Amino acid sequence: MNYNKKSVEDVNVQGKKVLLRCDFNVPLKAGAITSDKRIVAALPTIQYLLEHGAAVIACSHLGKPKGEDPALSLGVVAKRLSELLGKEVVMSKDVAGPDAKAKAAALKPGDIMLLENTRFAKGETKNDPELSKDLASMADLFCNDAFGSAHRAHSSTAGVASHLPACCGFLIQKEIGVMGKALSDPARPFVAILGGAKVSDKLNVINNLLDKVDTLIIGGGMAYTFLAAKGFQVGASLLDSEKLDYCKDMMKKAEEKGVSLLLPTDTVVASAFPNPIDGPVDAKTVDAAQIPAGMMGLDIGEKTRACFAEAVSGAKTVVWNGPMGVFENPTLAKGTIAVAQALADSAATTIVGGGDSAAACEQLGFAKQITHISTGGGASLEFLEGLELPGIACLEDK
């Protein structure tokens, strides 16, 4: 995929109406926003457009509504966005219907409106050509700044680009700039760290990264399938038994390519998964090759933490996706903390994929010491797989 895409700075937005796809999929509790981080992240692009004489027609999905669902209306987002911008954000009653079109037609340069939840419109998730055309009819230009939805070929993320000149906002510009360079032209040594539960979730990521990295570190629940593939006893640890041959193939590929593939040498075990997840757990550290029967590995051990940190310390580029253990539990968070600390201490370009590893960095207070924390979980994984993301592929090349 070509990562060299036009951004808002490469086009003349003066006097234009810009359809801006944002990621306002904020967490809600009893109808109130519990974190406005995604709204705040969209502000630089919105403010740039408004200050440069554009009228902004912002749009986003929220949750997974089945048709129109008042509990998932973007009205609450419009209210918060108004507060953050210090100006009124006009809210439409529909997505691309009469109300949205009338309000869009009335916009003047420096004005902003927000369309209702794009998933209220029938056909949004099917990339319906008629909906794409209706959305595009309100604007002169399309700008995508929702990296978290860039792996979806929906009307509001990709379809509209068939009808309008298309560029990216600052969020997507940073994602494709930092992650694109890491994958296409990394400073070396290039170290990738993969964690999380299942091998099957990251099959194509492992295969793709083995063609690019100097060192591949595997931790988290997925490590036990690799350890089992080496013939080790993994006790009651998470095991993707159908992927044992795949793990053998990947270890062979690493050897043939001269890639150092690091697995845990010791592991923190317990007799049961913590319930509740953050409750007390009776844990001990054992050799990763000999996990006792009935015990399950739930985090990497101290020797492994030191080994992984050493690999990171010598790197020039580091990509991390997935925790090293059950990081929600204080007893089982030490592996994830050690990796986050190693990235924070590193002088390398450090990139954290979205999802749990991003949450871990933020919860642990390391976010400011990381070069880039991705705003998209699924999208960043597909990026690491080397897949073309429809919401980026549709944008005009520089």
N, C-alpha and C positions, 0 to 999 in steps of 0.2 A: 504494500500500500504506500502511496505517496503521502508523506507527512507534511509536505511543504504547501500548506493551504493558505488562501487569502484570509486575513483577519479584518476586523472592523477598521483597523488603521490603514488598510490597503484600498479602501473604497471610499467614495464621497458619499457621506450620509446626510449632508446638509439638505434640509427640506424634504427628506425622504421619510416614508412610513416604513418602519422596520418591524417585521414579524420576528420576535426574539424568543426562541425556545429555551426556557430555563429549566433547572431542576429544582422545583419547589415541592418535591415529594417529602415534606417535613413530617416528623413524628407528632402524633396528636394524642392527647389524653382528655377524655370528656369534652371534646370539641376545642381544646386549647392547644396551642403549639408548645411542645416541651423543649424544642431546640430550634432556634432560628438560623443555625449555622449555614444552611443551604441558601437561605434568602440573603444573608450577609455576603456569601461568596459570589452572588450574582451582581452585587452593587457596582463593582468597577466597570463592567460592561454597560450596565444600564446608565450609569452616570456619564460615561464617555459619550454614549449616543445622545443623551439629552443635552449635554454641554456643547455638542457639535451640531445642534440644530435638527436632530431627528425627532420624529414622533414614534414612540415605542408601543407596539402591541405585543405584550408579553403573554406567553402561554406555557402551560405545564400540565402534567398529569398529577394526581394525588391518590395514592393507594390503588386498589384494584376494584373499582366499582362495577357492579353489574347493572349497566344502564345508569340513569340519574339517581344519585344517592345524596340527599341533603347533608348527611354527616361528612361527606367528602367534598363539599363545595370549597372552592378556593377563596371564598369571601374572607375567611380568617387570615389568609396569606395577603390579600389585598390590603387589609387593615394594618398588618405589621409592616408591609412594604411602604405604605404611606407614612408610617411613623419614622421608619429608617431614612426615607428620602426627604422627609419634611415637606411633602407636597401630596395632593390628592392623587390616588390611583383609582381611576374609573373602573368599575367592575361590570362586565357584561353578564346578562342572564343566560346566555347560550354560548356555544363554542364558535360556530360560523354561521349562525342564523341571522334573522332580521335585526335583533337587538345588537349583536356584536358588529354587524356591518354598519348600522346607523352610527354607533358610537365611534367606530374606527374612522368613518367618513368625516366626523366632526373634529377629529384630533388636529391640533396645531403643533408646529415645531416646539419641542420642549415639554409636550404633554405625554402622559403614559396611561395606558389602560391594561387590564388583565382579563383575558378570556376565561370563561368558566372551564373547569376540569376537562382537558381534552378527551379523556376517556368516557365522558358523558356522551360524546358524539359517536353514533353508530359508525363503525368502519375505521375508527382511528387505529386500532391495533392490527387491522387487516391492510393498512396502507391503502385505503379506498381512494381511487383517483378523483372521484367527485368531491370528497371531503378535502383532499389536497388542493384541488382547484378553488374551492370555496375559501379556504384559509388564505391561499395566495392572493385571491382577488382583493383582499383588504390592504395589501402592502405593496411596496416597490422593491423590497429587498428582504431576504431571509438571512438571519444570523442564528447559528446553533451554538449555544453555550452550555448544553446539558450533556456532559460527558457520561454521566450515570445512565443515560438512555441512548447513547450513541451506538450501542450494539443492537438496537431495535430498529427494524425498518417499518416505522409507523408513519402515518400521514404528517404529523407535526414534527417528526425528527428527520425524515428523508423525502417523503412524497412531495412536499411543497417545493423542494429544490428543483423539481422538473419544470416549474412554472416561474421561478424567480431567480435572479442572480443570488448566489449563496456564499456566505463567508462564515468564519467562526468568531466567537467572543474570546475574551482573555482566558477563561477557564480552560476551554478546549485547546486554545493556542499553547498554554503551558503544558497540558497533558501530552500533546503530540510532539511538542518541542523537547521536553525532558525524557519522556518514555520512548519516543521515536528514536532519539539519538542513542539512548541506552541500548536499544535493540539493533539498530542499524550500524552504528559506529561508536561502540563504547570505548571509553578509556580503560586500559587493561592494567592489572588483572580484573576481570569481570566475574563477580561472585553472585549467584542467585540462591536465595533461601526459600524453600517451600515447606509449608506446614499445613495444618488443617487435618480434617478427619480422614477422608478417603482418597486412595490412589485414583479411583475412577473419576473423581472431580477434576483431576489435573493431568490426565493421560497425555493430552496433546500439548499441554504446557511443558511437561518434562521433556517430551520428544523434541519440541521446538527449541527449548533452552539448551539442550545438549549440543546443538549445532552452533551455539553462540558464546557459551560461557567458558571460563577457565576452571571454575569450581562450582559444583552444584551441591548444596547442603539440603538434606531432607530430615525434617523433624515432624513433630505432631503425630496424630494417629496413623497417618499414612506410612510412617517409618517402619511400623511393625510388619507390614506386608513385605517390605524390602528385607527386613531382618529374617523373616520366615523364608523368603526366597533364597537366603544364604544358608538355610538349613538350621537356623537358630531356634531355640524354644521361646515362644512368645506368650505362653500361659493363656490367660483369658483376654489378652489385649485385642483391640480392634484389628480384624484381619479381613482383607478383601481377597478371599481364597481364589476367586476366579481370575485374579490379576497377578498371580505368582509368576507365571511365564513371562508376562509383560515386564515385571520388575527384573527378572533375569536378563531379558533382552536389553533393557535400559542400562543395566550395570555393564553388560558386554559392550554396548555402544559407547558408554563413557570411557571404558578401557581402550577401545579402538581409536577414539578421538583424542585420547590423552587428557580427558577431563577428570579432575579429581572429584569423585562422588563421596561425600562425607555422610555417614549415618551415625546415630547415637552409639556410644560405647558403654554408657551406663544410663539407667532409666529409673525414674521415681515410680514406684508401684503401690497399689492398694488393693484390697480384696474386693472393693465395690466402687462403682462410680459415685461421687459425692451426691447426696440427696438430702436437702436442697443443694444446688450446684455450688453455693458458696459456704456450705456448712462444714463442720469439722470432718477431717479425714485422717485416718491412721496410715501414714505413708512411710516407706523406707526406700533406700536406693540399692539397686542390684545391678549386676553385670547385664548388659543388654543382650548378651548371647544366651543367658540362662535365667529367664524370667520364670519364677516358680509356677507350677500348675495352680490355677485358681486365682492368680494375681494378674492385675491388668496394668500396663504401662500408661501413665497419665501425664508425664512430663519428662523432659530430658534431665539427666543427672549432672552433677557438678563438673566431672571430667569433660563431658560433652559440651557443657556451657563454655568452658575454657577453650576447648578445641574450636568451636564455632566462632567464638569471639576473636581468636587468633587469625582465623581465615579472613574475617572481615577487616581486621586491622591492617592487613597487607594489600587490601583491594583499592582500586581506583573508581570502580563502579559497583554498587550493590543494589540488587532488587530483592525485596522481601514480600512474600504473599503467604499468609497463613500462620497462626500461632503455633508455638512449640508444645503446648499442652493445654490443659483445662485452665486457661488463664483467668477465668472468672473466680476461681478458688485461690485464696491467698497462699495456701500451702503448695499449690500446683502451678503457680504463676512465675516461679523463679526462672525457668527456661526462657519464657517469652520476655521477661524483664531483662535478662542477660543479653538477648539478641537486640532488643530495643536500645539498651545501653551501649552495646557495641557499635550500632549504627550512629547513635548520638555522638559517640566519641571519635568516630571516623572522619578523616579529612576527605573521604571519597564523595562522589555524587551518590547520594542515598535516596532510593525510591521505595516507597511503601505502597503496595497495592491496596485497594479499598477493603471494605469488610472488616473482619475481626482484627487483622494486624493494624489497620488504621485506627480502629477503636482502642486497641491496646496502647498504641503510642500516645494517643490523646489522653486516655485515662491515667497513664503512668507519667504524664508531664514531659514527654520527650519530643512532642510535635515540632516545637520551634527549632530543634537541632537537626531535623531531617530536611534534606534538600527539597523533597517533593512527596506529599501524601496524596495519592490519587483520590478523586472525588467519586469514582465509580467502581463498585465491587465486581459485578459481572462484566462490565466493559473492560476493566483493567486486566481481568483474567483472559478475555478473548484477545486483547492486545498482546499479552504474553504468549498466547497460542500462535500468534502470527496471522490471525484472521483479519479480514477486511471488515471494518465497522461501517455499516450503512450510513449512519449519521455523520460520518467524517468523509467517507468516499464520495458522497454527493456534493461536497463543497468544492468550489472552484480552486484549481491549482494556481499558485503564484505565477 
